Amino acid sequence: MKKKVAILGSTGSIGTQALEVIRRHRDRFDVEVLTAHRNADLLIEQALQFVPSYVVIADEQQYETVKEGLSRLPVTVMTGVQALSEVAALPMVDIVLTAMVGFSGLAPTISALKAGKRLALANKETLVVAGALITQLARDYGVDICPVDSEHSAIFQCLAGEQPGSVEKLILTASGGPFRGMSREMLQRVTCKEALIHPNWCMGNKVTIDSASLMNKGLEVIEASWLFGMKPAQIEVVIHPQSIVHSLVQFTDGSIKAQLGLPDMRLPIQYALGYPERLKSEFPRFSFASCSNLTFEKPDEVFRNLSLAYEALRTGGNLPCVMNAANEVVVQAFLEEQVSFLDMPGIIEETMAHIAFIDVPTLDEYAETDREARVYARGILGR
């Protein structure tokens, strides 16, 4: 039987590539739900092609546009943030792909977990913000979380068939972004336009800026800790400019397994949707003959966001939530050219030091922490 898929964030980079995967496997998947924040035109275009049962536009000002654009289809159009959580729990949905960016993905993810849906997780911030809560809900409701991030998908694949307790260390690879090798003096002059030119991956603006600052890798360290039950000291980051080795697992006997492939997000997306089966694809194949020089190096400490993420993970509680909220604020400010590249870590660090620490936050306390951290970070920007 075909699997019915809900794609939360269908107009973003992950969402559009997921639809490309589904388009190639129409015999395996049906699109049941499509959601977007405010990109009404693309959402309408996607719905006209895939004809889902439900469409959600979170921005209520775009509701009439979407409703009118889909008036000839048997599609239920909904709007508002609460609607995202409602469609994530629809009884006919088999797989929920959470491709939303940032804190906004938390509530729909919780809704999907409580409804017992299989989760293809591309929203790393969900585990960064509330990893303890999410992993506990997954256990309580017997839900499998299949990671979509290329690094976590690689680790997930390397762990297949391995015994619990056999893992010594996880090794996450990072391309180093467009500014790899630059000094602080050089980084003082970089622009947003330059930061958005990633050497290997095609991603959304927010993730691309996070990649340039190494915050994306910091978020992935925290995500890996929750997904795979690893302590901070058991997670290492290495810079791998070619982005061919997507991550590695070192075992207690000293052996290392790695997952390799071209930098193409359609591969981990397809793996997550088809798991545990590997679906055939016509995607380009990697050739050692055309890329015989694979290199690895330590992360440069000039990119401070990675150490801030490790600090947040070691401290725990609501500190990762604070860090994530402040980062979302400064990234948006950088995209709007309101703050420099090198100023971002300082604002994040100051916000982390200011917001009151909560050891075991409730869902409401996570939400309040997120709000307070955003207000404080914006206050720094306004000085």
Phi, psi and omega in degrees: 000147177293144174271135179265127190245136169253123179251108179268107185100048188286343182268356177276184183299311180293317182299315181293324178288328175297320178294327175295319177297314181295323178301326179279348182228052181296339179282349184249333187225146168240140176273116182263327184220137170232136177225152176214162178280298181217359182280077186295319184297313180291323178299318177298315180300316179295317181294324177296328181278318188259346177046065176287168176282328183227141174228134179236128169248113187295322179286110186296337178291342180264000186300310183297324178298314181292316181300316179293320181294337182246019186297336182269359181254152176280062185240133173274118181259128181235164179215163180098159182294321181299328180298331179297319178290325181294314183287336178292343183248010181302137186297332183278350183280132178263318184232133174249117175263111180268099182249016176286155182257133171086195184300334184300341181278352186294306184298314177297326178295317177298318179299316180295319180297315181294336177272000177076023182280145172291134189247121169260104193264111174249352180267088185296332183298334178302313179283330177296313185287315189220051184301318181297316180294315184294314181293326176293318178297321179299319177292316183298322185257007176062040184261134173274128174257116179253113185289144180255332175310138185300322182292316182285328172297319179299314179295316178305317180290322179293333182275350182302124178084357181272153182280142174302141180087359182271355184270130177263320185201146170257140179237108179269132178264150178223142180290334186095347177071186184287346185251016180303133177088355180280146176278169177301321180299319179290322181292338179295340186252000184288152182249165176299319179302318179292322181294333182278359178262089180281139184291335188232321190254150172255109186224172175291165185302315184297313181294324180294318176294318177300323179294319180296327182266357186069006174295325179302320179289325176298317176298322180290328175299313180295317178299317181296323179301316181283319182296320190244007175065040182254145174281158180308321182291346180265008181237119181245146175246132174233145177274126181227090191301334185280343180054040177261316174275114189274337169174170185221159175232126175259132184257170186294342177271000178097350180283157181231133173249141180228153173247127185241157176168167177294152179289090185216109185293345178296333181292305178294330176297313180296320179297317181294320181289324184268349184309137009271005179274145172266118180274145178291151177216162175251020180295153178303146180259149176284142177234122177297331181296327182269351179213077187269357185243092177259122186240157181219144180206165179285150174296144179279128182291352176294337176268093192284343184299328181296317179291328176296322179293319176298320178298316180297320180294316180295322181285319177075209182059224181267005183296319175300326177296317177300311181301315181297316181297314179298321179296318179299322179294312185287328177295316177297321178295321178294319178298329179266009176060037178261350183212151180276164181300316184283344179281340185300311181300324180296321179293319178298314182297317180296321179295320178299324181282338187268320187287136183300136182278137175234122187291312181232085186286149169274172178300319178296323179289327173299314181298318180291322176299314179302315181296312182298318181295321178294317179299315182294316181296320177294327177297321177297319180297330183275359181293000000 
